[in-house]
Amino acid sequence: MARDPDTIEREIVKAREALASTLDQLGEKASPKRLADNAKTTVRAKLDDPKVKFPLIGVGVLVAALLVRKLFR
């Protein structure tokens, strides 16, 4: 059964628009700026957690104390 050329062309245009929309969405999701912002937000959230924040501060103080001690020996 043969289809009408106008119908076929409308279907092609519709498929092309759907593909363009999908590619735009993928481009937005994979944008380097967006990925960097998401990573930054995740790291900040982890560092704001007291279970991570205070041990890191302690390690920083310990390293600073050891460096000062080594410099003045």
Rosetta silent file (secondary structure, phi, psi, omega in degrees, C-alpha in Angstrom):
SEQUENCE: MARDPDTIEREIVKAREALASTLDQLGEKASPKRLADNAKTTVRAKLDDPKVKFPLIGVGVLVAALLVRKLFR
SCORE:     score description
SCORE:     0.000 S_00000001
   1 L     0.000  122.252 -177.985    0.000    0.000    0.000 S_00000001
   2 L   -80.860  143.304  178.496    1.543    3.280   -1.140 S_00000001
   3 L  -103.549  156.060 -179.512    1.574    6.263    1.159 S_00000001
   4 L   -69.290  132.883 -179.589    0.959    9.840    0.217 S_00000001
   5 H   -59.147  -33.324  178.518    4.234   11.823   -0.326 S_00000001
   6 H   -66.729  -38.454  178.010    2.882   14.718    1.755 S_00000001
   7 H   -65.591  -43.378  178.728    2.260   12.381    4.684 S_00000001
   8 H   -61.397  -43.374 -179.734    5.748   10.938    4.382 S_00000001
   9 H   -65.201  -40.257  177.496    7.258   14.431    4.311 S_00000001
  10 H   -62.177  -41.248  178.138    5.265   15.504    7.391 S_00000001
  11 H   -64.216  -38.263  178.253    6.501   12.415    9.246 S_00000001
  12 H   -65.586  -43.802  179.033   10.086   13.204    8.253 S_00000001
  13 H   -62.718  -42.823  179.561    9.748   16.797    9.468 S_00000001
  14 H   -62.926  -43.968  179.289    8.207   15.597   12.733 S_00000001
  15 H   -65.612  -39.413  179.143   11.004   13.052   13.268 S_00000001
  16 H   -63.256  -42.515  178.823   13.647   15.691   12.455 S_00000001
  17 H   -65.270  -40.554  178.337   12.163   18.101   15.030 S_00000001
  18 H   -64.293  -41.169  178.319   12.049   15.365   17.669 S_00000001
  19 H   -64.634  -42.509  178.593   15.682   14.482   16.956 S_00000001
  20 H   -62.219  -41.480  178.575   16.743   18.137   17.182 S_00000001
  21 H   -63.523  -44.109  179.185   14.961   18.484   20.513 S_00000001
  22 H   -62.855  -42.345  178.511   16.627   15.351   21.872 S_00000001
  23 H   -64.884  -37.379  176.631   20.055   16.545   20.751 S_00000001
  24 H   -63.372  -42.577  179.144   19.482   19.914   22.424 S_00000001
  25 H   -64.324  -42.575  178.540   18.568   18.181   25.687 S_00000001
  26 H   -64.942  -40.004  178.119   21.644   15.945   25.512 S_00000001
  27 H   -63.015  -37.832  178.950   23.855   18.930   24.774 S_00000001
  28 H   -69.092  -42.360 -179.908   22.483   20.752   27.793 S_00000001
  29 H   -66.015  -34.655 -175.262   22.982   17.749   30.104 S_00000001
  30 L   -95.091   10.662 -179.252   26.545   17.156   28.909 S_00000001
  31 L   -64.142  131.038 -179.641   27.589   20.806   29.047 S_00000001
  32 H   -57.982  -37.472  179.504   30.986   21.175   30.782 S_00000001
  33 H   -64.213  -43.221 -179.776   29.779   24.194   32.770 S_00000001
  34 H   -66.280  -41.933  178.394   26.788   22.284   34.089 S_00000001
  35 H   -62.855  -40.970  178.363   28.914   19.243   34.965 S_00000001
  36 H   -65.481  -41.578  177.960   31.413   21.475   36.789 S_00000001
  37 H   -62.999  -41.247  178.287   28.623   23.228   38.695 S_00000001
  38 H   -64.231  -42.156  179.085   27.138   19.884   39.732 S_00000001
  39 H   -64.448  -42.726  179.856   30.541   18.619   40.903 S_00000001
  40 H   -62.680  -42.533  179.156   31.180   21.825   42.835 S_00000001
  41 H   -63.471  -41.542  179.897   27.788   21.612   44.533 S_00000001
  42 H   -64.633  -44.397 -179.589   28.392   17.971   45.473 S_00000001
  43 H   -64.876  -43.280  178.940   31.846   18.699   46.939 S_00000001
  44 H   -61.858  -39.542  178.815   30.541   21.667   48.913 S_00000001
  45 H   -64.195  -40.580  178.389   27.722   19.563   50.327 S_00000001
  46 H   -65.492  -42.392 -177.447   30.209   16.875   51.400 S_00000001
  47 H   -71.489  -22.020  177.027   32.546   19.423   52.999 S_00000001
  48 H   -79.537  -12.984  178.073   29.676   21.007   54.925 S_00000001
  49 L   -71.505  124.084 -177.925   28.964   17.667   56.599 S_00000001
  50 H   -57.955  -28.648  179.150   30.426   17.818   60.153 S_00000001
  51 H   -67.145  -21.750  179.338   31.666   14.205   59.846 S_00000001
  52 H  -103.403  -40.331 -173.536   33.962   15.358   57.037 S_00000001
  53 H   -61.888  -51.681 -174.096   34.549   18.999   57.927 S_00000001
  54 H   -70.334  -40.194  173.972   36.018   18.628   61.411 S_00000001
  55 H   -62.142  -36.561  177.388   38.428   15.761   60.646 S_00000001
  56 H   -65.581  -39.522  176.381   39.736   17.760   57.668 S_00000001
  57 H   -63.266  -42.562  178.197   40.267   20.784   59.909 S_00000001
  58 H   -61.106  -43.837  178.653   42.090   18.541   62.397 S_00000001
  59 H   -64.280  -40.653  178.428   44.347   17.114   59.699 S_00000001
  60 H   -62.447  -43.077  178.294   45.088   20.627   58.430 S_00000001
  61 H   -64.976  -42.465  179.559   46.042   21.823   61.915 S_00000001
  62 H   -61.776  -46.350  179.340   48.230   18.752   62.442 S_00000001
  63 H   -62.842  -43.037  178.883   50.051   19.258   59.130 S_00000001
  64 H   -62.484  -42.886  179.734   50.546   22.967   59.883 S_00000001
  65 H   -63.760  -41.670  179.050   51.915   22.147   63.360 S_00000001
  66 H   -65.893  -38.217  177.692   54.335   19.584   61.929 S_00000001
  67 H   -65.883  -43.391  178.255   55.538   22.054   59.290 S_00000001
  68 H   -63.463  -43.444  179.715   56.090   24.786   61.879 S_00000001
  69 H   -60.858  -43.698 -178.974   57.903   22.325   64.141 S_00000001
  70 H   -67.482  -36.876  179.625   60.156   21.191   61.285 S_00000001
  71 H   -66.221  -35.603 -176.030   60.943   24.787   60.255 S_00000001
  72 L   -95.217    8.321  176.645   62.029   25.797   63.763 S_00000001
  73 L   -86.028    0.000    0.000   64.163   22.731   64.516 S_00000001
